[in-house]
Amino acid sequence: MKARLHTINIRNFKAFRSFTLNLEGRHLLVYGENGAGKSSLYWALFTFLQSARKPLNSIAKYFDPAAQEHLLNIYEQADATPMPAEIALTLRDGITRNDTTYRISQADHGTHDQPAILKGDLASDFITYRFFFGFSHFRNSETFNIWPLFENEILPFCVSTGGISPLDMWSRIRDCDPNPSGLSGPRGSSAYRDFKRDTEAFAGVLTEIVDSISAEAQRFYDTHFAAGDVAPITLKLKVTVPPSFTGTTKSNCQFTSPVIEFGIQADGVTIRRPQVFLNEAKLTQLALSVRFAASLVNLHESDLKLLVLDDLLVSLDMSNRMKVVEILLAESFANYQKIILTHDLGFFREFRRMIGPCLPEWSLVRLVGDPISEIRGVSEKSYLQKAEDYLYGHCLDEAAICLRKAAEDMAKRYREWTEQTRLPPGEFFSLTENLRAAKNRLMQKVPAQLYFSVINGAPLEIRGHLVPDADDDIDALPGIDSGTRGVLKTQRRKLRALLTDENWKVMDNIQLIEQILHTTERVLNPGAHGSDLPLYENEVRNALSLLVRLEMSIP
């Protein structure tokens, strides 16, 4: 991905009166309460990318106050002189560092047929919670037909293997009118033949796409969600009724819309109505598998690739949400610039925690305000950054509180890394419990007696002298046979291996954890902040330094 979304400027569009967000090419994690503008940001980006392949002037209606379909901010429009509506995105080339700004407004269709936006539209993906609600709204008696959902939420982002736009193909036949101009004679017959041909072509492309998504969805589900299943689950997505057209005149023509059924097999037993058999969480896992599979089978080369998610996981519990976060942060979606929107503050914080050492690659933003006055994007700093700000402002108690929160987050991540497993969601472990558990796991890599008796406290400059680099002294020992010399050399090699840079790093981290545990008596102890003995700047600064080192040591 060569181009990155650098700046977003939105004026007089939906919830925004005037809104600017500087991403500087980073991923974006946004928190905002309901009504704070998350969905407006989603639709601004969606409208912008979709505009590239729309006819000239076809998007003017969204910005025209006289148009019935306008998307203007009603409070801005109430002003005597409302500002002109516009969406402008600035893309930065990752190689040349050159910026290019594209605009859409009532008077400007600057994205029309622009290769960067056209390709970006096909390569990007937009996913909302509506897809998952649509997956679970079927009544018990209904066939699980997801065509209406597919049409709105997946088809716009699909491209067939031949490079054709399936959405464009569907648009030509969607109105089920083969002869809208009322042509007669040979020209009328030709219109019906063309419509039938277009319908058959779309049926073939649709079947190809759905089969590809079905196969990828099974692989995705097996990889990410199947581990806890009591019985093996096989999922299937299939075009059971392809779109078709018959007839040669207006009186005898008939158009059949497609049906895409979703079903599963559980332990080999076919279940055509999964909504009866599965709970909401499992249905959501299956829906996620289908939706992410649709993204993965429609991977297209483009300088710009956005993955925009709006309150995607509202029906999942926290453990499954974190599983999805792992997926989003994994290699499968590494080529996307990700924009994650949520109204759930707990999820926002947990997502931020899991970003971990990659935090500099993300912009964390809280939306504040309302559509009446103004909505702004406020940078959401990490607890370490907040602690540093408080420290420079000589607010030591406030800095210590932020350090405590940062330490709790890091200790949990560090423990999970050392144990190579996620801690159970919803189960509480104290700061000291997590630190000691991590230390104990590290100690398993180093003999305790060697650590405490020899290594602990050894200055950096003398470490290389604890064990000689060469074995000449062994060869010079009198009265020892060659076999014994070989044993000595082998043991010394093992000792040198124990004192490699990697193991020294383990031992340094053990010492670091011990130092942080010591600070829990004062700086990182919330109960100590209200005592008569005040905190001192040096001890708070030292605690900050230790936690910065801990943060850097977490892979």
Helices and strands as residue ranges (DSSP letters): E 3-13, E 16-22, E 27-31, H 38-50, G 51-53, G 60-62, H 74-77, E 86-93, E 99-105, H 115-123, E 125-128, H 129-135, H 147-153, G 155-157, H 166-173, H 185-224, G 226-228, E 233-241, E 244-246, E 254-256, E 259-266, E 269-271, H 274-277, H 280-297, E 306-310, H 318-329, G 331-333, E 337-342, H 345-355, G 356-361, E 362-369, E 375-379, H 383-392, H 396-419, H 431-443, H 448-450, I 451-455, G 460-465, H 472-475, H 482-498, H 501-519, G 526-528, H 537-553
